[in-house]
């Protein structure tokens, strides 16, 4: 599971941008992780983000 996340991270963030400083990379990484967990829609989660899906599961 972690290998899959890091593969997606590299494809969507690391390989698409050039970072001038470590701080710039850290800020982009934090933004990406927020996007990945809260906004990124997954078909296998019925069109919901991971946070939305977890909240839905906990209600049932």
Secondary structure, 3 states (H helix, E strand, C coil): CHHHHHHHHHHHCHHHCCCCCHHHHHHHHHHHHHHHHHCCCEHHHCCECHHHHHHHHHHC
